[in-house]
Amino acid sequence: MTVRDVLEVEGGVPLSGEITVRGAKNFVSKAMVASLLGDGVSVLRNVPQIRDVEVVAGLLRAHGVAVEIDAQAGTVQMDPSGAGQAKSADILTHAGSSRIPILFCGPLLHRLGQAFIPDLGGCNIGGRPIGFHLDAMRGFGAEVDKTPDGILLRAPSRLQGMLMELPYPSVGATEQLLLTAVLAEGVTEVRGAAVEPEILDLVAVLQQMGAIISLETDRTYRIEGVDSLRGYHHYALPDRIEAASWAGAALATGGDITVLGARQLDLTTYLNYYRKVGGRFDVTDHGIRFWHPAGELSSIAVETGVHPGFMTDWQQPFVVALTQATGLSIVHETVYEKRFGFTQALRRMGAHIQLYRECLGGQQCRFGRMNYEHSAVISGPTPLYAADISVPDLRGGFSHVIAALAAQGRSSVTGIGLIDRGYEHFTTKLERLGARIRRP
């Protein structure tokens, strides 16, 4: 950890002002990977300056893709015409920094006939096994071998379409299947798939490239494989997670934040809960204004779920706001079994949060018979007090910063470099909103 990886926060100041969100972290990186599938140049616009973009750009360059980034304009241009095998050392440079490399499997197998995937990193928020991804590659006809440094995949012939029924609407698994099926021979059918806005934007990119993909009403994608794809020109959808994070910051600090670029359509479920808890918002042509009205916030019950449910990545900043609501609030996490690790720091800051292994939502979830604390009861309102905090993961880390901003006194938040993975210039934006922060 470096000195620059620490943020000192003086709490007790409502955040107020205007900031902008750009393209969604959970889409932009996947669209960059998709450029490997095309025979021409791809251009992605509305791209944020975040660590994940740098990681994918580095992996693409390691494989011979020419990548040009205009950070100020928010554009990335990718030319895969010179793509080739990467050196293991170059790929391993990125090992442990992201889980994105697993999505290179299909595109690399189609273009090069083989792919090497390094050991993966990412946030420790619960099981995100890659076994399914590897089984899917085998289903398409690839050979998969484990090596000391990672995984080597080979395609002795053209990959073949298949039928896959997902046991859970996994975002990563759906993305993997889409990126592989578009150039596989024949038809691939993916049942029980994820339909998040970021995935539908990826489908839009692939369709621009020449893919034939249809989505049925029962979460089934039908992909008719084509012989070749071209490049794309696409404007990324805005980051609904970042928008909701700033909305939570306005609620927790008693502030008033306008999020330019936020889109109501992507936040419909979130906005319903925001209103139920007592927050206010106004939708404009350019974004959404979020603010805390005078008076008490109301306790509510929230259950996370796949789209169109309450997104798991909205949960952590919302929990911070719920510490200031009157009464008992319940949050039932059904997506990641270890998502409540961030609440330890909140309890040290004075929050009353109790975790339970039982399902406290409307119905029993897949974690109901497992030994995971995946339900939380928050009693409020409780004043928060400054503390020294260590960032546990990307979304939990941002929630810790929000808690420090709402707390009385000066907090020290370490490990904030992790937040740079998914929040563009977040300290600059905090300063614009009047936060009293300092990076030593």
N, C-alpha and C positions, 0 to 999 in steps of 0.2 A: 504494500500500500504506500502511496506517495502522499505528500502533504496536500497536493491538489485533489486527492481522493476524499478529502474531508470537507464537510460543509457545516459552518457554524450558523445557527438559526436563532434569532431573537423573536420569540413568539408574542402573541397578543395583538397583532396588527391585522385587521381585516384586509384581505386581498381585493384590490379594485383596479379595473382597467380593461385593456383589450389586448388579446394575443391571437396568434394564428396557428392553426394546425394544418399540416400538409398530409401527404399520402400515408396510408395505413402501413405500419410496420409489418403486420401479418399478411399483407398482400405484396408490397413492393419487392421484398426479397424473393418471393415465389415467381413473380413476373420476370425478374432478372434471370432466374434459373431457366425459365421457359424460352429465353432468347437462344439457348443452345439448340433448340429444336428446329429453328428456322434456317433457311438458306440465305437470307438477306439480313440487312441491318435492322435492328430494333431500337426504338426510341421510347423511353418511359419518362413521363413528365409528372410534376407535382411530387417529386421525390424528396424526402426529408434527409437532413444530415444526421444520421444515426450510425451507431457502430455496426449494426447488422448489414447495412448497405456496404460498408467498407469490407466486411467479411466476405460477402458474396462477390463483390468486385474482385477481391484478391483471389478467390477460388476460380473465378472465370478467367482471370489473367493467367493463373497458373496452368490453365488448360489451353492457352493460346488465343483466348478471345480478346479482341481489342476493346477496351472499356474506356470511355471518355465521360468524365463527370463534371458538370457545371453546377457547382454547389449553390451559387447565388440564384441561378435560373431554376434550379431544382430539376435538372434533366440528366438522364443517363443514356448514353448511346452505346450499343453493344454490337460488334461485328464478329460473328463466329466463323467466318470463312477460313481463318487460320487455326481452328481448333485442333488439338492433338493431345496425345498422352502427356499428363503432367508428371513431374518428378515427385516421388514420394515425399522427399524433404520439403518441397514447396507446399504440398497439400497438408503435411503434418504441422506446418507453421500455424495453420488455422484450427488444428485439433483442439477440442475442449472449449472453444470460444463460442460455439453455436451448434444448434441441432439442424441447421439448414442443410449441411452437406448430404444428409440422407436423401434429400429430394433430388440430388444430382444423378441418382441411379439410372432412372429411365432415360433421360436425355443423353447421358454419356453412353449408355448401351446402344442407343439408336445411332448415335453419331460415330462412335469409336469402336464399338463392339465389346468394350470392357469399361469398368469403372472401379476406382479405389475410393473407399469411404473411410476417413479417419475416425478414431474414437470420438464420440460426441460429448458435448457439454450441454449448457443450458441451465435454467433455473431449477432448483431442487424443490418442486412443489408437488411431487407425486409421480407415480409410475407413468412413463411415456416410453414403453418398450419399443425397440426397433424390430423385434422378432416378426411382427406382422408385416412390416415393410419388406423384410427379406423373404418371407413366405409368398408375398404378392409377386416379387420378382421371379421366384421359382415358378409360380403359377403362369407367368408370361413366357416361361421357357428359359430363364437365365440360370446359369450355374453360380452358386454362392459358396465362397470359401473364406473362413476366418484366418487372419494372419496376426502376428504379434502386435502390429500397429493399427489394424483396422480390418476392413472387409473388402475382399476382391470379388467382383462380379464379372462374369463373361456371358456373352450372347453368341453361341456358336452358329446361330442362324437368326433370321428375323423373328422378333418376338411375336407371340400369337395372342389374339384377343381371348378373353375368358369371362366367366361369370363369377362375381365375388359378392357375397353378402356380409356386410360388416356387423359384428356383434354389438357395436356402439357407433354412433355417428361421429367418428373421429375426424377432426379437421386435417391432421397430418396424413392419415391414411387416405382420405379422399383426394387430397392434393397429389399424393404419390401415384395413385391409380390414374388420375386424369393426365398427369404429365407423361405417363408411360403408355396409356391406351391410345393416345391420338395418332401414333405412328405404328402401332402394332397391327399385324395383319388380321382382318376380320372385325368382328364386333365384340366390344367389351361392355358388360352390364354390371353396374355397381349399385347394389341395393342397400338400403338403410344408411345412405351417405349423409354427410354434412352439407348444409345449404347456407352457411354463413355468407354475408354480403361480400367478404373478401374472396371466398371461393367462387361466387358468381362473377366477380370481376375478373378472376383468373380464367374462368370459362369464356368471358368476353374477349380476353386477350387471345386465347387459343383459337376462338372462332375467327378473329381477325386474321390469324395466321393461316387459316384454311381448314381447321378442324371441324368435324361434324359431331356436335354434342347436343343431346336433348335431355331435358330434365322432366321426369314425370311427377305427378302429384304425390306419390308415395316415397319420395326421397330416393328415386332411382335415376341414375345417369345412364344413358345409352350412348356409347361412343363408337362411331364407325371409323375404323382406322383408314388413314389416307397414306399415299406414297411419299408425300413431301409437304413441308410447310414453309411459309415465307416469314419475313420479319414483320414487326407490328409497330404502330404508333399509337400510344395510349396515354390517357390522363388518369392517374391513380385516384381511386376513391379516397375520401378523407379518413383520418384515423379516429374511429368512433371510441376507441379505448382512451386515447389521450383527451379527447373532448370531454368524456365522462369524468376523467380524473380531475380536470380543471373545474368541472361542475361540482364535484365533491369538495374541492378545496374552497370554493365559494361558500358552500353550505357549512363546512366545519369551522371556518374562520369568521363567519358572519359577513362575508364579502359580497362583491358584485363584479362578476367577470363575464365579458363578452368574448366568445370563442369564434373567431372568424374561420370559416371553412367547415364548421360543424354542420351536419346535415340531419334534419329531423327524421327522415325516412330510416336512417341507420340507427337511430336512438329511440325509436318509438316505445319500446318496452321500458327502457331506462327512464324516459321522461314521465311515464305513468307513475313509477315508484318515487321519482323525485318530487312529483306533485303530492303524492300521498303522504310523504314524510313532512311536507310543509314548505318545500323549496318552490321558488317561482322561476319561470323562464318565459322569454319572448323569442319567437322565431322571426328572423328577418331574411331578406334575400341573400345576405352575405354570411350569415352564421346564426348563433343562438346566444342570447344573454341569459346568464344564470345568476340568481341572487338569493340571499337569505332575507326574508321579510322580518319585520319586528315581531316578536312573540316566540312562543315555544315551538319546537319541532315535535312531531308525533312519532311514537314508536310504531314499527310495522314488522311484518313477517316477510322474508325474502327467501326464495329458493332459486339457486342458480341452475342453469340448464343450457342445452344446445339451442341454437337459433331456431325459432324466434323468442326463446326464453331470456331470462336475465343473465347476461354474459358473466362468466366466472371472473374475467379480468376487470369487471366493473365493481366487484365485490369489496376489494380491500379499501379503496378510498371511501366507499359508501359506509363501511363499518366505522371508520373514523368519525364520519358525520353522525352516525347513530349513537355514538357515545354522548352526544349532546342532545339527544331526543328524550322526551319525558316518558318514562315507563320501561317495559321490557320489550326489546326487539329480538327477533329470532332470525338467524341466517343459516340455511341448510345448504351446504356445498355438495353438489352431486357430480362435479366434473373432475376435480383433482382432490385426492384423498388427504393431501398434506398442505392444503392451502392456508390453514390458519396459524402457521408458524409465526407469522408477523405479529400476532396479537400478544405475544410475550412482552414485547417492548411497550405496547400500548398499556398493558396492565402495570408495568413498572412506572408509567407516566400517570397512573391514577385511574385508568379506565376499569370499569367493572365488567369483565368478560369471562364467562364460564364456558368451557368446551365440553362437548358430550360425544360419545360414540354412537348414540342412538340417532335415528333419523327423526328430526324435529320438523320436518316439512309436511306437505300434504300427503305424501306417499313414501313408501320405503324405496330407497335408491339402491344401486349396486354395491354401496359400501355398508349397507345396513347390517350385514352379518360379519363384518370385518372389524378388526381392532383399530379403527381409525377415528380420531376425534374430528368429525366432519360437520358437526353442528355447533353453533355458537349462540349464547344468550347474552345480550348486551343490556345492562341496566344503566339508565341515565336520567337526567343529565349529570355528568361528573366533570369537575374541572380537571384539566390536564396540566401536568407540571413537567418542566424541562428535564431531560435525561441524556445520557450518552447512549447512542443507538448505533447498531451495526446493521447495514442493509442486508436482508436475507435473500431477496430475489428482486426482479425488475418491478413488478407491480406492488409488492409489499414494501419495497424501498420508497417508492413515490408516496405511498400512504404514510410512511414514517415521517417523511418531510412535511406532509400535510399536518400530521399530529404535532410536530415540532412548531409549526407556524401557528397552530391553535393553542399551544401550551403557554403557560406563564413561565418566563425566564429564558435562559439561553441554553439551547441543546447543541450537541455535537453529533453529527451524523457521518459515520464512516462508511466507505465502500460505495460512494455515490457514482463512481465510474460505471457501475452496473446499470444505473438509471440511464446513462447516455446510450445504452443499447437501443432504447425504444422511445425516448423523449428528446426531441430536437431542441437544443439550446435551452434546456429547462431552467437553468439558473438565470440566464438572461431574461427569460420570460417572467420568472419570479420577481426579478428586480423591476421589470416594467410594471408589475402589479403592486409594487410598493413593499415587497417583502424585505425585511432587514436580515440579510444573509451575507456571509463572507466566506470565500475560499482562501484559507491561509496561504 
